[in-house]
Amino acid sequence: MTSSDLPLSGITVVSLEHAIAAPFCTRQLADQGARVIKIERPGVGDFARGYDTRVAGLASHFVWTNRSKESLSLDLKHEQAPKILDALLAQADVLVQNLAPGAAARMGMSFEALHARFPKLIVCDISGYGDSGPYRDKKAYDLLIQSEAGFLSITGTPDTPAKAGCSIADIAAGMYAYSNILTALIQRGKTGLGKRIDISMLESMTEWMSYPLYYAFDGASPPPRAGASHATIYPYGPFPSGDGKTVMLGLQNEREWQLFCTRVLQQPELANDARFASNGLRAGNKTELQTLIEACFAQLSAQQIVARLEDAQIANAQVNTMADVWAHPQLQARERWVQVGTPAGSVPALLPPGTADATQACMNAVPALGEHTERILQELGWGAPDIAALRAAQAI
């Protein structure tokens, strides 16, 4: 399969994006063959380029979310910018933007303004809270949305709330933007018309709150913060072994509880102990059961515990570090890592989930700031003198 055979080959996406939510959305579109033209501020670019220097001098966030894109440097406030944007959008299928609230509309880039001129254009606006309501103009960052959506209230230890270790609210918004754009493309194939997509980080994150919201339905108490353990199922979480390591395990039903007692703890009498006769009772008597499990595991190495769990067909996992994940034997065996280019040389990148191999995804380079500016402008009809003038005026 060549890049022209990928599902989104022939689709052009123009993106006014920064940080994570919109770039993650458009990178997934690029993975499937779409041409993504990323517009960046001259000399500065997407501010995520400066988050850190952990990938051979490049920012980890930027490398993750920006492969296979073309970078066009353009000062959106320059008098020539509207002409260039119009030329781009005239041949685009999708516009994605996550500028500050109201910024795109002030530049004449609202869906209403664009739809009259480009009726087939799909416009995806990503914001913290959506385009209406009392929070419409409120600034939003990932941690703040995690807090507003209630995620922090159920995550962490009983004493201390904690955020997710990655930008989960941004990722949620990026995923919903991606899936909504795909469905909008299907709809356009039926109607011939583009549509507007209004993605709210708060709504995306609230959807991901899933069962805790319903667990606390109608004023009921919410799930307690349980650290790395499950809030409502026990035993389900990390347990120390006798050699100082940690084993993660999870029980889901009564059959597994019986096997856990007989084959793992090797204390079959516990299987019918009235204190632990159901998940609700086990969770309610967690402290007593935890003491029994830890006393057993203290006599065993992590390897011995895992062997018993495997024999009993009890789900278990290692508590891996980032270094462990880079070297994960399952990812290696399935050949999930491929090399992609960057301005600092090639780096490994994970194949998009669902793709069989590197022939089924576009895995091109992460662009340097403004790397494709001249080529894109030439495609749009700007000659060398015009481009030189734009550069001299610091428009590009």
N, C-alpha and C positions, 0 to 999 in steps of 0.2 A: 504494500500500500504506500503510495506517495502522498506528499502533503496535499496535492490536489484531490485526492480521494477521501480525505478526512471529512467528517459530517458537516462541518461549518466552513469548508472551503468555498470561497466566493463571497463570504459575508465580511463586510468591513465595519469595524467598531472604532469610533472616535471616543477617547476618554479624557475628561478633565478630572484627574484623579490624584489622590495623595493618600498617605498612610496605608491602611490595610484593607478596609471593606471593599472599596471599588477596585483597587488593584488585584485583590484575590478573585473577585468576580471575573474581571477581564482576562486574567491569566488563564482561568479555566476555559474561557471562550477561545483563547489562543491555543490552548492545549488541543482543542478539537478542530483546529485549522482556520479559525477566523483570523483575519488581518486586524491587528489591534494597533492603532496609532495613538500613542500616549503623548499628550501635550504637556510640556513642562516649562516652568519659568526659566528664562535664559540665565545661565551662570549659577543657578541655585538648584533648580529641578524639584522634583518630589521631595518634600522635607524628610521622608523616610530614608533617603540616601544618606542622611547624616545621623541616623539613630546610633550607630556604632560602627566599628571597623573590624568585626570579627571574622569576616570571610576574605582573607588575603587583602585586607584594607577596605573591603566593601561592607555595606550594612547587611546584617543577617535578614532583617525584615524585607529589604528591597530585593535581595537575591532570590528569596523565596517566592515573592509575588509578581515578579516582572520579567520572567523569561519569555522568549518568543514574541516580544513586542518591538515596535519601532518608536523611537523617541524623536519627537518634533519639538524643538525649543521655540516658544512663542510667548511674547509679552501680551497677555490678553487685554491690557489696558492701552496698547498702542493703537493709533488710528487705523493702521493697516490690518489689525487683527480680525475685525468683522469680515473683511473681504476674504481672508484666508480661511476663516472658519466656514463661511458660506460655501466656498469651493470644496472644502472637505465634506461638509454635510450633504452636499448635492449628490455625492456618490457613496454616502455611508448608509448602512442599514440600521445601526444602533448608535445612540449617544448615551454614554454613562458619565455621571458626574456626582461627586460628593464634596463640592465646594462648600463654603460657609453658607448657612441658611439664607436664602434669598439672593445670593450672589449671581447664580446663573440667570435668574429672571431679570435682574438689573442689567445684564448684558444682552438682553433680548433672546435668551436661550430657554425660555419657558416652553413647555410642550405646546401651549396654545399658539405662541408666536411662531414656533417652528413648523407645526402641523400644517399651517396654511400654505407654507412654501414647500415643505417636504412631506407630503402626506403619507409616504411609506415609511418614514423614519420612526423607529421605536426609541423612546426617551426613557431612560431609567435614572431616577433621582434617588440618591441614598443620603439619608440624614439621620440624626440622632432620634428624633421624635416624630417625623412626618411633617407634612406641609399644612397642618391645621391643628387646632387645639391650643391650650394655654402654654404648652412647652415648645411650640413650633420654632421659636427663635433662640432657644436655649442651646448653648454650646454642649457638645457631647463627646466624650472620649470613652474608650472601652471600659475602663475601671468604673467610671461613673454610671454607665449603663448597666454593668453587672450589679451595681448597688441598687439602682432604681428598679431593676427587674426582680429584686429579691434574692438573687443568686448568693450574695454574701451572707444573707441571713441563714442559709442552710449549709454553708460550706466553711470548713475549718474545724477547730476543736470546740468543745463546750465553752471554753473561756475566751477564745479568740476567733473572730470571723476571718476568712481568707478569700482572696480572689483566685480565679483560675490562673495557672502558670503560663497560659498563652492567651492571646487576644480573642477570647471566645465570643464576645458580643460582635466584634468586627467580622469574625469568621462566619457567624450565624447570618449576619446581614449580607455578606458576600455570597453565601450559598443561596439565600433566597433571591438575591438579585440575579444570579446565574440561572436558576431554575425558572424564574419568571420571564427572563429574556428568551429562553428556549421555547417556552409555551407561547410567548408573543410572536416569535418567528413562525410557529405553526399556525397561529391564528391569522397572521398576515397572509400566509399562503392561501387561506380560505377567503379572506375579505379584501385583500389587496391594500389594507390600510395599517399604518403603524398605530401604536397606542402608548399611553403613559404608564409607567410603573413607579409607584411611590413606595420605596422601601424604608421602613423605620427600624433602626437598631433596637429600640425598646420593644417593638412588637416581635421582632425576630428572636430576641433573647427571652421574652416572655413565653413564646411558643416552646422554646427549649426547656423552660422550667418544668414542663411535662407533669409527671405524677405528683411532685410536691405541692403544686397548686391545688390539685383535687384532693390530695391527702389532707389539706387544711381547709377543705370546703366548708362553707357556712359557719365560719368561726371556730372550726376545730383546731386543735394545737398542731403546729407545723412539724415536719420531721426534725429531730434534734440534729445539731452539728455533731458529726461522729468521726472527724478526722479522715483517715483513709479507710475506715470501716463503712459498711452500709448502714444507713440511718435506721432502717426498719427490718432488715433481715440479719439473722445471726445463727451460726458464725459465718461471717462474710467480711474479709478484710485481712490485714497484715498480722502475722504472729511471729514472735522471735523464736529462733532455733537455738540449740545448745552450742553451736559453733559461732554465735554472734551474727548470723545472717537473718534475713527476714523472708518468710514465705507468705505469699498471698493466696488465699483460698476462698471458695464460695460454695455454700450449700443452697439449693433451690427448692428442695421438697423433702418429704418424709422418708422416701426410699433412700435418698442420699444421706439423711441423718442416721438411719440404721447402719448403712455401710461405713459411715464415718466412725461411729462408735465401735463397731466390731473389728474393722480392718485397720483403721488409722490409729485411733486411741487404744485399740485392743482392750476395751472395757465394755463388753457387750451389755452389762447390766444398766449402763447409762441410757441405752436405746429406749428403755421403758420407764425411765425415771420420770415421775409425775411432774417434776419441776421443769422438764424440758420436752414435754410431750407434743408441743406444737411450736411453730415459729414464733407466735406471739408470746408464749411462755419462755422460750429461749431468749428472746429479746428482752423480756421483762426481768429475767434472772441472769442477765448478761454477766454481771460481775462474778457470780458463782461459777458459771460455765467457763468464763475466760480463765479463771484460776485453775480449773481442772485441765483445760487444754494446754495452757502454758507449762504446767507441771509435767505433763507428758512430753511436750516438745523440747523441754529443757534437757532431756536425756538423749536427744537425737540431733544429728547434724541436719542441715537443710536438705542435703541430698537424700538422706534416709526418709525424711518427712515427705519429700516429693515422690519418692519411690512408693511409699504407702498410699499416698493420694492417687497416684496413677493406677495402682493395683485396684483401688476402690472406685476408680473412674470418677473421682471428685475433681472438679475444675480447680486449677491452680495456676500460678504465674510467678515469675521472678519480678522483683522490684528493680527494674533496670535504670541505669543512668543513661545520659545522652550518649556517652561513649559506647555503652552496651547496645543501644538502638542502632547506631551507625554500623555496628558489626553483627547485628542480629542474624542468627543462622537461617531463620525462616525467610527473611527478606533477601538474603544472599542466595539461598537455594532457588527462590522464585525469580531471581535476576531482576529485582525491582529497581536497582540503581543504574542510572545511565549518566554519562558526562554531558554537561552543557557548558557553553562558553560564557565568559564574563569579561569585562575589561581587564580583569586581573588574572586571566587564565581559566582553564576549565575546572569545574567543581561537580561533585555528584549531585544528582537530583532524583527524587523518587518519581517513578512513573505514576501518572494519575490512576487512582483506584478504578478498577473496571476495565482498564486496557490490558490486553494480553501481552504486548511487548512494545518496543520502541517504534515499530512501524505503525502503530495505531494511535500515536499522539505526536503533536508537534513539540519538539524539545530543542528549540533554537536558543540562541544566546540571550543573556541579559544585556540590554543596550547601555551604552555610554550616554551621558546626557547630550541630547541634540544630535546623536549619531546619524540619524536619517533625515535631518532637516532639509538639506539641499536636494536630496533625491525626491522627497515628497513634493517639495515646491516645484521642482522641474516637472513632475508628473501632472501637477495642477496647472501648468502653463507659465510659470514664472521663469524668465530667462536669467542668465548669469548676471547681467548688470542689475536687474531687479533684486536678485538675491543679495548681491554685494551691497546694494543700497539699504536693504532691510537690516543686514548685519551691521553696517556702519551706524544705523540709527538705533542699534541695540534692540530692535524689534524681535530678533531671533537669536 
